[in-house]
Amino acid sequence: MTEPTPPSPVPGPPRPGPRPGEAAAAPGPLAPTQDPAAPAQDPFAGLDERPVAEHVAVYETEHARLERELGTIDQL
């Protein structure tokens, strides 16, 4: 007889987004004076207000950032 699988964790509530009427800051490249260890702004904030042609670049930039950050996990 096989063992039952352990229960999966239940996801928490969704994160709050910008309130209606709030202007979201457009994501941009990391400024040279910005601390790379500081929490990043939401790179997808205001994406629905930007031209669709810019969406790929935003996703590619975030993907590259995540690869850099996650690549350091094995080094710990």
mmJSON file of the N, C-alpha and C atoms, coordinates in Angstrom:
{"data_MODEL":{"atom_site":{
"group_PDB":["ATOM","ATOM","ATOM","ATOM","ATOM","ATOM","ATOM","ATOM","ATOM","ATOM","ATOM","ATOM","ATOM","ATOM","ATOM","ATOM","ATOM","ATOM","ATOM","ATOM","ATOM","ATOM","ATOM","ATOM","ATOM","ATOM","ATOM","ATOM","ATOM","ATOM","ATOM","ATOM","ATOM","ATOM","ATOM","ATOM","ATOM","ATOM","ATOM","ATOM","ATOM","ATOM","ATOM","ATOM","ATOM","ATOM","ATOM","ATOM","ATOM","ATOM","ATOM","ATOM","ATOM","ATOM","ATOM","ATOM","ATOM","ATOM","ATOM","ATOM","ATOM","ATOM","ATOM","ATOM","ATOM","ATOM","ATOM","ATOM","ATOM","ATOM","ATOM","ATOM","ATOM","ATOM","ATOM","ATOM","ATOM","ATOM","ATOM","ATOM","ATOM","ATOM","ATOM","ATOM","ATOM","ATOM","ATOM","ATOM","ATOM","ATOM","ATOM","ATOM","ATOM","ATOM","ATOM","ATOM","ATOM","ATOM","ATOM","ATOM","ATOM","ATOM","ATOM","ATOM","ATOM","ATOM","ATOM","ATOM","ATOM","ATOM","ATOM","ATOM","ATOM","ATOM","ATOM","ATOM","ATOM","ATOM","ATOM","ATOM","ATOM","ATOM","ATOM","ATOM","ATOM","ATOM","ATOM","ATOM","ATOM","ATOM","ATOM","ATOM","ATOM","ATOM","ATOM","ATOM","ATOM","ATOM","ATOM","ATOM","ATOM","ATOM","ATOM","ATOM","ATOM","ATOM","ATOM","ATOM","ATOM","ATOM","ATOM","ATOM","ATOM","ATOM","ATOM","ATOM","ATOM","ATOM","ATOM","ATOM","ATOM","ATOM","ATOM","ATOM","ATOM","ATOM","ATOM","ATOM","ATOM","ATOM","ATOM","ATOM","ATOM","ATOM","ATOM","ATOM","ATOM","ATOM","ATOM","ATOM","ATOM","ATOM","ATOM","ATOM","ATOM","ATOM","ATOM","ATOM","ATOM","ATOM","ATOM","ATOM","ATOM","ATOM","ATOM","ATOM","ATOM","ATOM","ATOM","ATOM","ATOM","ATOM","ATOM","ATOM","ATOM","ATOM","ATOM","ATOM","ATOM","ATOM","ATOM","ATOM","ATOM","ATOM","ATOM","ATOM","ATOM","ATOM","ATOM","ATOM","ATOM","ATOM","ATOM","ATOM","ATOM","ATOM","ATOM","ATOM"],
"id":[1,2,3,4,5,6,7,8,9,10,11,12,13,14,15,16,17,18,19,20,21,22,23,24,25,26,27,28,29,30,31,32,33,34,35,36,37,38,39,40,41,42,43,44,45,46,47,48,49,50,51,52,53,54,55,56,57,58,59,60,61,62,63,64,65,66,67,68,69,70,71,72,73,74,75,76,77,78,79,80,81,82,83,84,85,86,87,88,89,90,91,92,93,94,95,96,97,98,99,100,101,102,103,104,105,106,107,108,109,110,111,112,113,114,115,116,117,118,119,120,121,122,123,124,125,126,127,128,129,130,131,132,133,134,135,136,137,138,139,140,141,142,143,144,145,146,147,148,149,150,151,152,153,154,155,156,157,158,159,160,161,162,163,164,165,166,167,168,169,170,171,172,173,174,175,176,177,178,179,180,181,182,183,184,185,186,187,188,189,190,191,192,193,194,195,196,197,198,199,200,201,202,203,204,205,206,207,208,209,210,211,212,213,214,215,216,217,218,219,220,221,222,223,224,225,226,227,228],
"type_symbol":["N","C","C","N","C","C","N","C","C","N","C","C","N","C","C","N","C","C","N","C","C","N","C","C","N","C","C","N","C","C","N","C","C","N","C","C","N","C","C","N","C","C","N","C","C","N","C","C","N","C","C","N","C","C","N","C","C","N","C","C","N","C","C","N","C","C","N","C","C","N","C","C","N","C","C","N","C","C","N","C","C","N","C","C","N","C","C","N","C","C","N","C","C","N","C","C","N","C","C","N","C","C","N","C","C","N","C","C","N","C","C","N","C","C","N","C","C","N","C","C","N","C","C","N","C","C","N","C","C","N","C","C","N","C","C","N","C","C","N","C","C","N","C","C","N","C","C","N","C","C","N","C","C","N","C","C","N","C","C","N","C","C","N","C","C","N","C","C","N","C","C","N","C","C","N","C","C","N","C","C","N","C","C","N","C","C","N","C","C","N","C","C","N","C","C","N","C","C","N","C","C","N","C","C","N","C","C","N","C","C","N","C","C","N","C","C","N","C","C","N","C","C","N","C","C","N","C","C"],
"label_atom_id":["N","CA","C","N","CA","C","N","CA","C","N","CA","C","N","CA","C","N","CA","C","N","CA","C","N","CA","C","N","CA","C","N","CA","C","N","CA","C","N","CA","C","N","CA","C","N","CA","C","N","CA","C","N","CA","C","N","CA","C","N","CA","C","N","CA","C","N","CA","C","N","CA","C","N","CA","C","N","CA","C","N","CA","C","N","CA","C","N","CA","C","N","CA","C","N","CA","C","N","CA","C","N","CA","C","N","CA","C","N","CA","C","N","CA","C","N","CA","C","N","CA","C","N","CA","C","N","CA","C","N","CA","C","N","CA","C","N","CA","C","N","CA","C","N","CA","C","N","CA","C","N","CA","C","N","CA","C","N","CA","C","N","CA","C","N","CA","C","N","CA","C","N","CA","C","N","CA","C","N","CA","C","N","CA","C","N","CA","C","N","CA","C","N","CA","C","N","CA","C","N","CA","C","N","CA","C","N","CA","C","N","CA","C","N","CA","C","N","CA","C","N","CA","C","N","CA","C","N","CA","C","N","CA","C","N","CA","C","N","CA","C","N","CA","C","N","CA","C","N","CA","C","N","CA","C","N","CA","C","N","CA","C","N","CA","C"],
"label_alt_id":[null,null,null,null,null,null,null,null,null,null,null,null,null,null,null,null,null,null,null,null,null,null,null,null,null,null,null,null,null,null,null,null,null,null,null,null,null,null,null,null,null,null,null,null,null,null,null,null,null,null,null,null,null,null,null,null,null,null,null,null,null,null,null,null,null,null,null,null,null,null,null,null,null,null,null,null,null,null,null,null,null,null,null,null,null,null,null,null,null,null,null,null,null,null,null,null,null,null,null,null,null,null,null,null,null,null,null,null,null,null,null,null,null,null,null,null,null,null,null,null,null,null,null,null,null,null,null,null,null,null,null,null,null,null,null,null,null,null,null,null,null,null,null,null,null,null,null,null,null,null,null,null,null,null,null,null,null,null,null,null,null,null,null,null,null,null,null,null,null,null,null,null,null,null,null,null,null,null,null,null,null,null,null,null,null,null,null,null,null,null,null,null,null,null,null,null,null,null,null,null,null,null,null,null,null,null,null,null,null,null,null,null,null,null,null,null,null,null,null,null,null,null,null,null,null,null,null,null],
"label_comp_id":["MET","MET","MET","THR","THR","THR","GLU","GLU","GLU","PRO","PRO","PRO","THR","THR","THR","PRO","PRO","PRO","PRO","PRO","PRO","SER","SER","SER","PRO","PRO","PRO","VAL","VAL","VAL","PRO","PRO","PRO","GLY","GLY","GLY","PRO","PRO","PRO","PRO","PRO","PRO","ARG","ARG","ARG","PRO","PRO","PRO","GLY","GLY","GLY","PRO","PRO","PRO","ARG","ARG","ARG","PRO","PRO","PRO","GLY","GLY","GLY","GLU","GLU","GLU","ALA","ALA","ALA","ALA","ALA","ALA","ALA","ALA","ALA","ALA","ALA","ALA","PRO","PRO","PRO","GLY","GLY","GLY","PRO","PRO","PRO","LEU","LEU","LEU","ALA","ALA","ALA","PRO","PRO","PRO","THR","THR","THR","GLN","GLN","GLN","ASP","ASP","ASP","PRO","PRO","PRO","ALA","ALA","ALA","ALA","ALA","ALA","PRO","PRO","PRO","ALA","ALA","ALA","GLN","GLN","GLN","ASP","ASP","ASP","PRO","PRO","PRO","PHE","PHE","PHE","ALA","ALA","ALA","GLY","GLY","GLY","LEU","LEU","LEU","ASP","ASP","ASP","GLU","GLU","GLU","ARG","ARG","ARG","PRO","PRO","PRO","VAL","VAL","VAL","ALA","ALA","ALA","GLU","GLU","GLU","HIS","HIS","HIS","VAL","VAL","VAL","ALA","ALA","ALA","VAL","VAL","VAL","TYR","TYR","TYR","GLU","GLU","GLU","THR","THR","THR","GLU","GLU","GLU","HIS","HIS","HIS","ALA","ALA","ALA","ARG","ARG","ARG","LEU","LEU","LEU","GLU","GLU","GLU","ARG","ARG","ARG","GLU","GLU","GLU","LEU","LEU","LEU","GLY","GLY","GLY","THR","THR","THR","ILE","ILE","ILE","ASP","ASP","ASP","GLN","GLN","GLN","LEU","LEU","LEU"],
"label_asym_id":["A","A","A","A","A","A","A","A","A","A","A","A","A","A","A","A","A","A","A","A","A","A","A","A","A","A","A","A","A","A","A","A","A","A","A","A","A","A","A","A","A","A","A","A","A","A","A","A","A","A","A","A","A","A","A","A","A","A","A","A","A","A","A","A","A","A","A","A","A","A","A","A","A","A","A","A","A","A","A","A","A","A","A","A","A","A","A","A","A","A","A","A","A","A","A","A","A","A","A","A","A","A","A","A","A","A","A","A","A","A","A","A","A","A","A","A","A","A","A","A","A","A","A","A","A","A","A","A","A","A","A","A","A","A","A","A","A","A","A","A","A","A","A","A","A","A","A","A","A","A","A","A","A","A","A","A","A","A","A","A","A","A","A","A","A","A","A","A","A","A","A","A","A","A","A","A","A","A","A","A","A","A","A","A","A","A","A","A","A","A","A","A","A","A","A","A","A","A","A","A","A","A","A","A","A","A","A","A","A","A","A","A","A","A","A","A","A","A","A","A","A","A","A","A","A","A","A","A"],
"label_entity_id":["1","1","1","1","1","1","1","1","1","1","1","1","1","1","1","1","1","1","1","1","1","1","1","1","1","1","1","1","1","1","1","1","1","1","1","1","1","1","1","1","1","1","1","1","1","1","1","1","1","1","1","1","1","1","1","1","1","1","1","1","1","1","1","1","1","1","1","1","1","1","1","1","1","1","1","1","1","1","1","1","1","1","1","1","1","1","1","1","1","1","1","1","1","1","1","1","1","1","1","1","1","1","1","1","1","1","1","1","1","1","1","1","1","1","1","1","1","1","1","1","1","1","1","1","1","1","1","1","1","1","1","1","1","1","1","1","1","1","1","1","1","1","1","1","1","1","1","1","1","1","1","1","1","1","1","1","1","1","1","1","1","1","1","1","1","1","1","1","1","1","1","1","1","1","1","1","1","1","1","1","1","1","1","1","1","1","1","1","1","1","1","1","1","1","1","1","1","1","1","1","1","1","1","1","1","1","1","1","1","1","1","1","1","1","1","1","1","1","1","1","1","1","1","1","1","1","1","1"],
"label_seq_id":[1,1,1,2,2,2,3,3,3,4,4,4,5,5,5,6,6,6,7,7,7,8,8,8,9,9,9,10,10,10,11,11,11,12,12,12,13,13,13,14,14,14,15,15,15,16,16,16,17,17,17,18,18,18,19,19,19,20,20,20,21,21,21,22,22,22,23,23,23,24,24,24,25,25,25,26,26,26,27,27,27,28,28,28,29,29,29,30,30,30,31,31,31,32,32,32,33,33,33,34,34,34,35,35,35,36,36,36,37,37,37,38,38,38,39,39,39,40,40,40,41,41,41,42,42,42,43,43,43,44,44,44,45,45,45,46,46,46,47,47,47,48,48,48,49,49,49,50,50,50,51,51,51,52,52,52,53,53,53,54,54,54,55,55,55,56,56,56,57,57,57,58,58,58,59,59,59,60,60,60,61,61,61,62,62,62,63,63,63,64,64,64,65,65,65,66,66,66,67,67,67,68,68,68,69,69,69,70,70,70,71,71,71,72,72,72,73,73,73,74,74,74,75,75,75,76,76,76],
"pdbx_PDB_ins_code":[null,null,null,null,null,null,null,null,null,null,null,null,null,null,null,null,null,null,null,null,null,null,null,null,null,null,null,null,null,null,null,null,null,null,null,null,null,null,null,null,null,null,null,null,null,null,null,null,null,null,null,null,null,null,null,null,null,null,null,null,null,null,null,null,null,null,null,null,null,null,null,null,null,null,null,null,null,null,null,null,null,null,null,null,null,null,null,null,null,null,null,null,null,null,null,null,null,null,null,null,null,null,null,null,null,null,null,null,null,null,null,null,null,null,null,null,null,null,null,null,null,null,null,null,null,null,null,null,null,null,null,null,null,null,null,null,null,null,null,null,null,null,null,null,null,null,null,null,null,null,null,null,null,null,null,null,null,null,null,null,null,null,null,null,null,null,null,null,null,null,null,null,null,null,null,null,null,null,null,null,null,null,null,null,null,null,null,null,null,null,null,null,null,null,null,null,null,null,null,null,null,null,null,null,null,null,null,null,null,null,null,null,null,null,null,null,null,null,null,null,null,null,null,null,null,null,null,null],
"Cartn_x":[0.839,0.0,0.888,0.503,1.32,0.99,1.983,1.811,1.005,0.139,-0.587,0.381,0.111,0.968,0.656,1.677,1.433,0.628,-0.15,-0.944,-0.041,-0.481,0.261,-0.075,0.882,0.58,-0.491,-1.282,-2.347,-1.797,-1.988,-1.479,-2.206,-1.493,-2.067,-2.909,-3.378,-4.196,-3.348,-3.974,-3.212,-2.58,-1.471,-0.797,-1.589,-1.61,-2.347,-1.632,-2.393,-1.85,-2.047,-1.739,-1.952,-3.445,-3.749,-5.143,-5.618,-6.909,-7.412,-7.076,-6.569,-6.22,-4.769,-4.046,-2.632,-1.825,-0.845,0.038,1.155,1.339,2.41,3.673,4.8,6.077,6.441,6.903,7.309,8.612,8.695,9.935,11.043,12.223,13.362,14.577,15.687,16.89,17.385,18.195,18.742,19.683,19.413,20.263,21.601,22.698,23.998,24.09,23.33,23.4,22.441,21.567,20.588,21.251,20.986,21.56,20.926,21.719,21.141,20.487,20.849,20.255,18.933,18.614,17.366,16.201,15.026,13.864,13.543,13.293,13.017,11.575,11.37,10.012,9.34,8.02,7.285,7.552,8.264,8.605,7.394,6.309,5.124,4.08,4.386,3.453,3.279,2.059,1.759,1.986,2.228,2.49,1.293,0.086,-1.11,-1.275,-0.553,-0.633,0.462,1.411,2.514,2.167,2.809,2.554,2.93,2.147,2.375,3.78,4.298,5.634,6.704,6.462,7.438,7.319,6.255,6.022,7.127,7.572,8.599,9.874,10.272,11.494,11.365,10.19,9.974,10.108,9.473,9.554,10.976,11.687,13.052,13.974,13.772,14.578,14.335,13.079,12.756,13.285,13.203,13.717,15.227,15.944,17.392,17.721,16.948,17.173,16.956,15.891,15.608,16.69,17.165,18.241,19.49,19.83,20.999,20.817,19.655,19.406,19.316,18.599,18.442,19.722,20.576,21.853,22.785,22.534,23.389,22.963,21.83,21.326,22.302,22.837,23.739,25.068,25.38,26.648,26.618,25.465,25.366,25.942],
"Cartn_y":[-1.177,0.0,1.245,2.248,3.46,4.41,5.217,6.201,7.384,7.957,9.15,10.322,11.168,12.338,13.38,14.077,15.117,16.259,16.963,18.076,19.208,19.858,21.0,22.246,23.199,24.434,25.229,25.937,26.759,28.162,28.737,30.085,31.107,32.152,33.216,34.165,35.233,36.209,36.966,37.525,38.268,39.515,39.91,41.121,42.34,43.376,44.576,45.284,45.794,46.535,48.022,48.82,50.263,50.565,51.546,51.953,52.703,52.648,53.403,54.884,55.45,56.868,57.116,56.113,56.286,56.103,56.936,56.801,55.842,54.835,53.866,54.352,54.194,54.589,53.609,54.146,53.298,52.6,51.287,50.592,51.018,51.037,51.425,50.613,50.847,50.109,50.536,49.705,49.97,51.158,52.194,53.37,53.017,53.621,53.287,53.549,54.492,54.816,53.978,53.205,52.403,51.144,50.819,49.642,48.39,47.477,46.273,45.365,45.497,44.662,45.237,46.458,47.09,46.405,46.377,45.772,46.476,45.704,46.259,46.744,47.727,48.188,47.131,47.171,46.228,46.569,45.709,46.018,45.994,45.381,45.281,46.344,47.228,48.296,49.215,49.461,50.351,49.724,48.419,47.763,47.867,47.825,47.913,49.287,50.269,51.627,51.881,50.959,51.127,50.453,50.871,50.231,48.749,47.943,46.5,46.184,46.996,46.758,46.794,47.456,47.54,46.382,45.604,44.542,43.484,43.083,42.04,42.49,43.724,44.232,44.23,44.572,44.575,43.159,42.192,40.8,40.249,40.594,40.117,40.708,41.969,42.604,41.938,41.673,41.016,39.581,38.888,37.522,37.507,38.438,38.517,38.824,39.711,40.052,38.829,38.092,36.898,35.834,35.673,34.711,35.087,36.393,36.842,36.55,36.902,36.714,35.253,34.473,33.056,32.268,32.779,32.122,32.139,33.005,33.087,32.102,31.424,30.536,29.389,28.78,27.645,28.048,29.327,29.792,29.99,29.833,30.048,28.916],
"Cartn_z":[0.0,0.0,0.0,-0.77,-0.849,0.281,0.624,1.684,1.13,1.947,1.472,1.329,0.362,0.161,1.225,1.707,2.715,2.1,2.894,2.347,1.863,0.823,0.282,1.084,1.172,1.892,1.153,1.901,1.336,1.106,-0.101,-0.344,0.521,0.853,1.677,0.844,1.464,0.742,-0.281,-1.294,-2.303,-1.692,-2.27,-1.811,-2.264,-1.439,-1.85,-2.992,-3.907,-5.035,-4.821,-5.819,-5.677,-5.554,-4.77,-4.591,-5.826,-6.106,-7.253,-7.108,-8.169,-8.157,-7.813,-7.29,-6.986,-8.265,-8.436,-9.585,-9.222,-10.028,-9.79,-10.482,-9.817,-10.402,-11.508,-12.616,-13.729,-13.364,-13.581,-13.258,-14.194,-13.687,-14.505,-14.103,-14.772,-14.41,-13.037,-12.431,-11.113,-11.213,-10.439,-10.442,-9.802,-10.245,-9.686,-8.183,-7.667,-6.244,-5.414,-6.066,-5.339,-4.803,-3.549,-2.912,-3.516,-4.107,-4.701,-3.668,-2.401,-1.362,-0.854,-1.253,-0.83,-1.529,-0.883,-1.53,-2.844,-3.854,-5.18,-5.268,-6.134,-6.407,-7.264,-7.291,-8.127,-9.593,-10.321,-11.702,-12.626,-12.169,-13.013,-12.691,-11.757,-11.401,-12.614,-12.968,-14.082,-15.443,-15.483,-16.755,-17.694,-17.131,-17.966,-18.6,-18.086,-18.644,-19.678,-19.788,-20.726,-22.052,-23.14,-24.438,-24.4,-25.086,-25.108,-25.625,-26.519,-27.069,-25.978,-24.851,-23.764,-22.774,-22.829,-21.854,-21.877,-23.059,-23.167,-22.464,-22.658,-22.027,-20.507,-19.992,-18.545,-17.998,-18.655,-18.205,-18.328,-19.408,-19.562,-18.501,-18.159,-17.119,-15.777,-15.456,-14.187,-14.175,-15.291,-15.378,-15.129,-15.726,-15.528,-14.067,-13.432,-12.032,-11.144,-11.406,-10.612,-10.81,-12.029,-12.268,-11.48,-11.437,-10.667,-9.177,-8.65,-7.216,-6.843,-7.629,-7.316,-7.563,-8.426,-8.681,-7.491,-6.53,-5.349,-4.263,-4.424,-3.38,-3.126,-4.158,-3.994,-3.362,-3.372,-2.843,-1.324,-0.719,0.732,1.516],
"occupancy":[1.0,1.0,1.0,1.0,1.0,1.0,1.0,1.0,1.0,1.0,1.0,1.0,1.0,1.0,1.0,1.0,1.0,1.0,1.0,1.0,1.0,1.0,1.0,1.0,1.0,1.0,1.0,1.0,1.0,1.0,1.0,1.0,1.0,1.0,1.0,1.0,1.0,1.0,1.0,1.0,1.0,1.0,1.0,1.0,1.0,1.0,1.0,1.0,1.0,1.0,1.0,1.0,1.0,1.0,1.0,1.0,1.0,1.0,1.0,1.0,1.0,1.0,1.0,1.0,1.0,1.0,1.0,1.0,1.0,1.0,1.0,1.0,1.0,1.0,1.0,1.0,1.0,1.0,1.0,1.0,1.0,1.0,1.0,1.0,1.0,1.0,1.0,1.0,1.0,1.0,1.0,1.0,1.0,1.0,1.0,1.0,1.0,1.0,1.0,1.0,1.0,1.0,1.0,1.0,1.0,1.0,1.0,1.0,1.0,1.0,1.0,1.0,1.0,1.0,1.0,1.0,1.0,1.0,1.0,1.0,1.0,1.0,1.0,1.0,1.0,1.0,1.0,1.0,1.0,1.0,1.0,1.0,1.0,1.0,1.0,1.0,1.0,1.0,1.0,1.0,1.0,1.0,1.0,1.0,1.0,1.0,1.0,1.0,1.0,1.0,1.0,1.0,1.0,1.0,1.0,1.0,1.0,1.0,1.0,1.0,1.0,1.0,1.0,1.0,1.0,1.0,1.0,1.0,1.0,1.0,1.0,1.0,1.0,1.0,1.0,1.0,1.0,1.0,1.0,1.0,1.0,1.0,1.0,1.0,1.0,1.0,1.0,1.0,1.0,1.0,1.0,1.0,1.0,1.0,1.0,1.0,1.0,1.0,1.0,1.0,1.0,1.0,1.0,1.0,1.0,1.0,1.0,1.0,1.0,1.0,1.0,1.0,1.0,1.0,1.0,1.0,1.0,1.0,1.0,1.0,1.0,1.0,1.0,1.0,1.0,1.0,1.0,1.0],
"B_iso_or_equiv":[0.0,0.0,0.0,0.0,0.0,0.0,0.0,0.0,0.0,0.0,0.0,0.0,0.0,0.0,0.0,0.0,0.0,0.0,0.0,0.0,0.0,0.0,0.0,0.0,0.0,0.0,0.0,0.0,0.0,0.0,0.0,0.0,0.0,0.0,0.0,0.0,0.0,0.0,0.0,0.0,0.0,0.0,0.0,0.0,0.0,0.0,0.0,0.0,0.0,0.0,0.0,0.0,0.0,0.0,0.0,0.0,0.0,0.0,0.0,0.0,0.0,0.0,0.0,0.0,0.0,0.0,0.0,0.0,0.0,0.0,0.0,0.0,0.0,0.0,0.0,0.0,0.0,0.0,0.0,0.0,0.0,0.0,0.0,0.0,0.0,0.0,0.0,0.0,0.0,0.0,0.0,0.0,0.0,0.0,0.0,0.0,0.0,0.0,0.0,0.0,0.0,0.0,0.0,0.0,0.0,0.0,0.0,0.0,0.0,0.0,0.0,0.0,0.0,0.0,0.0,0.0,0.0,0.0,0.0,0.0,0.0,0.0,0.0,0.0,0.0,0.0,0.0,0.0,0.0,0.0,0.0,0.0,0.0,0.0,0.0,0.0,0.0,0.0,0.0,0.0,0.0,0.0,0.0,0.0,0.0,0.0,0.0,0.0,0.0,0.0,0.0,0.0,0.0,0.0,0.0,0.0,0.0,0.0,0.0,0.0,0.0,0.0,0.0,0.0,0.0,0.0,0.0,0.0,0.0,0.0,0.0,0.0,0.0,0.0,0.0,0.0,0.0,0.0,0.0,0.0,0.0,0.0,0.0,0.0,0.0,0.0,0.0,0.0,0.0,0.0,0.0,0.0,0.0,0.0,0.0,0.0,0.0,0.0,0.0,0.0,0.0,0.0,0.0,0.0,0.0,0.0,0.0,0.0,0.0,0.0,0.0,0.0,0.0,0.0,0.0,0.0,0.0,0.0,0.0,0.0,0.0,0.0,0.0,0.0,0.0,0.0,0.0,0.0],
"pdbx_formal_charge":[null,null,null,null,null,null,null,null,null,null,null,null,null,null,null,null,null,null,null,null,null,null,null,null,null,null,null,null,null,null,null,null,null,null,null,null,null,null,null,null,null,null,null,null,null,null,null,null,null,null,null,null,null,null,null,null,null,null,null,null,null,null,null,null,null,null,null,null,null,null,null,null,null,null,null,null,null,null,null,null,null,null,null,null,null,null,null,null,null,null,null,null,null,null,null,null,null,null,null,null,null,null,null,null,null,null,null,null,null,null,null,null,null,null,null,null,null,null,null,null,null,null,null,null,null,null,null,null,null,null,null,null,null,null,null,null,null,null,null,null,null,null,null,null,null,null,null,null,null,null,null,null,null,null,null,null,null,null,null,null,null,null,null,null,null,null,null,null,null,null,null,null,null,null,null,null,null,null,null,null,null,null,null,null,null,null,null,null,null,null,null,null,null,null,null,null,null,null,null,null,null,null,null,null,null,null,null,null,null,null,null,null,null,null,null,null,null,null,null,null,null,null,null,null,null,null,null,null],
"auth_seq_id":[1,1,1,2,2,2,3,3,3,4,4,4,5,5,5,6,6,6,7,7,7,8,8,8,9,9,9,10,10,10,11,11,11,12,12,12,13,13,13,14,14,14,15,15,15,16,16,16,17,17,17,18,18,18,19,19,19,20,20,20,21,21,21,22,22,22,23,23,23,24,24,24,25,25,25,26,26,26,27,27,27,28,28,28,29,29,29,30,30,30,31,31,31,32,32,32,33,33,33,34,34,34,35,35,35,36,36,36,37,37,37,38,38,38,39,39,39,40,40,40,41,41,41,42,42,42,43,43,43,44,44,44,45,45,45,46,46,46,47,47,47,48,48,48,49,49,49,50,50,50,51,51,51,52,52,52,53,53,53,54,54,54,55,55,55,56,56,56,57,57,57,58,58,58,59,59,59,60,60,60,61,61,61,62,62,62,63,63,63,64,64,64,65,65,65,66,66,66,67,67,67,68,68,68,69,69,69,70,70,70,71,71,71,72,72,72,73,73,73,74,74,74,75,75,75,76,76,76],
"auth_comp_id":["MET","MET","MET","THR","THR","THR","GLU","GLU","GLU","PRO","PRO","PRO","THR","THR","THR","PRO","PRO","PRO","PRO","PRO","PRO","SER","SER","SER","PRO","PRO","PRO","VAL","VAL","VAL","PRO","PRO","PRO","GLY","GLY","GLY","PRO","PRO","PRO","PRO","PRO","PRO","ARG","ARG","ARG","PRO","PRO","PRO","GLY","GLY","GLY","PRO","PRO","PRO","ARG","ARG","ARG","PRO","PRO","PRO","GLY","GLY","GLY","GLU","GLU","GLU","ALA","ALA","ALA","ALA","ALA","ALA","ALA","ALA","ALA","ALA","ALA","ALA","PRO","PRO","PRO","GLY","GLY","GLY","PRO","PRO","PRO","LEU","LEU","LEU","ALA","ALA","ALA","PRO","PRO","PRO","THR","THR","THR","GLN","GLN","GLN","ASP","ASP","ASP","PRO","PRO","PRO","ALA","ALA","ALA","ALA","ALA","ALA","PRO","PRO","PRO","ALA","ALA","ALA","GLN","GLN","GLN","ASP","ASP","ASP","PRO","PRO","PRO","PHE","PHE","PHE","ALA","ALA","ALA","GLY","GLY","GLY","LEU","LEU","LEU","ASP","ASP","ASP","GLU","GLU","GLU","ARG","ARG","ARG","PRO","PRO","PRO","VAL","VAL","VAL","ALA","ALA","ALA","GLU","GLU","GLU","HIS","HIS","HIS","VAL","VAL","VAL","ALA","ALA","ALA","VAL","VAL","VAL","TYR","TYR","TYR","GLU","GLU","GLU","THR","THR","THR","GLU","GLU","GLU","HIS","HIS","HIS","ALA","ALA","ALA","ARG","ARG","ARG","LEU","LEU","LEU","GLU","GLU","GLU","ARG","ARG","ARG","GLU","GLU","GLU","LEU","LEU","LEU","GLY","GLY","GLY","THR","THR","THR","ILE","ILE","ILE","ASP","ASP","ASP","GLN","GLN","GLN","LEU","LEU","LEU"],
"auth_asym_id":["A","A","A","A","A","A","A","A","A","A","A","A","A","A","A","A","A","A","A","A","A","A","A","A","A","A","A","A","A","A","A","A","A","A","A","A","A","A","A","A","A","A","A","A","A","A","A","A","A","A","A","A","A","A","A","A","A","A","A","A","A","A","A","A","A","A","A","A","A","A","A","A","A","A","A","A","A","A","A","A","A","A","A","A","A","A","A","A","A","A","A","A","A","A","A","A","A","A","A","A","A","A","A","A","A","A","A","A","A","A","A","A","A","A","A","A","A","A","A","A","A","A","A","A","A","A","A","A","A","A","A","A","A","A","A","A","A","A","A","A","A","A","A","A","A","A","A","A","A","A","A","A","A","A","A","A","A","A","A","A","A","A","A","A","A","A","A","A","A","A","A","A","A","A","A","A","A","A","A","A","A","A","A","A","A","A","A","A","A","A","A","A","A","A","A","A","A","A","A","A","A","A","A","A","A","A","A","A","A","A","A","A","A","A","A","A","A","A","A","A","A","A","A","A","A","A","A","A"],
"auth_atom_id":["N","CA","C","N","CA","C","N","CA","C","N","CA","C","N","CA","C","N","CA","C","N","CA","C","N","CA","C","N","CA","C","N","CA","C","N","CA","C","N","CA","C","N","CA","C","N","CA","C","N","CA","C","N","CA","C","N","CA","C","N","CA","C","N","CA","C","N","CA","C","N","CA","C","N","CA","C","N","CA","C","N","CA","C","N","CA","C","N","CA","C","N","CA","C","N","CA","C","N","CA","C","N","CA","C","N","CA","C","N","CA","C","N","CA","C","N","CA","C","N","CA","C","N","CA","C","N","CA","C","N","CA","C","N","CA","C","N","CA","C","N","CA","C","N","CA","C","N","CA","C","N","CA","C","N","CA","C","N","CA","C","N","CA","C","N","CA","C","N","CA","C","N","CA","C","N","CA","C","N","CA","C","N","CA","C","N","CA","C","N","CA","C","N","CA","C","N","CA","C","N","CA","C","N","CA","C","N","CA","C","N","CA","C","N","CA","C","N","CA","C","N","CA","C","N","CA","C","N","CA","C","N","CA","C","N","CA","C","N","CA","C","N","CA","C","N","CA","C","N","CA","C","N","CA","C","N","CA","C","N","CA","C","N","CA","C"],
"pdbx_PDB_model_num":[1,1,1,1,1,1,1,1,1,1,1,1,1,1,1,1,1,1,1,1,1,1,1,1,1,1,1,1,1,1,1,1,1,1,1,1,1,1,1,1,1,1,1,1,1,1,1,1,1,1,1,1,1,1,1,1,1,1,1,1,1,1,1,1,1,1,1,1,1,1,1,1,1,1,1,1,1,1,1,1,1,1,1,1,1,1,1,1,1,1,1,1,1,1,1,1,1,1,1,1,1,1,1,1,1,1,1,1,1,1,1,1,1,1,1,1,1,1,1,1,1,1,1,1,1,1,1,1,1,1,1,1,1,1,1,1,1,1,1,1,1,1,1,1,1,1,1,1,1,1,1,1,1,1,1,1,1,1,1,1,1,1,1,1,1,1,1,1,1,1,1,1,1,1,1,1,1,1,1,1,1,1,1,1,1,1,1,1,1,1,1,1,1,1,1,1,1,1,1,1,1,1,1,1,1,1,1,1,1,1,1,1,1,1,1,1,1,1,1,1,1,1,1,1,1,1,1,1]
}}}
